[in-house]
């Protein structure tokens, strides 16, 4: 199996599961262990709840996108020759891009509504 399939596939499954969990069972009280934790999300119970809901929704959607990309990449690798290192780099760039999007989207929304 190509790395360009395996990494996004596993990340997609994890994002789907965590997103679903956060959407259905968000942590109700601010804590240091579970949920989306940032300085902005811990400022008030309202900001905490908004961050948990947004994080669950975004992660769930990103999981679906990652699974779709994994299957597209599996097809692409059959027609385009790429070494394992290039596949690893592309996978990591996509993962970090999605994480940056997640953090930026939530932090911008929290700043907009609570500052």
ABEGO torsion letter per residue (X at the ends): XBAAAAAAAAAAAAAAAAAAAAAABBBABBBAABEBBBAAAAABAAAAAAAAAAAAAAAAAAAAAAAAAAAAAAAAAAABBBBAAAAAAAAAAAAAAAAAAAAAAAAAAAAAAAX
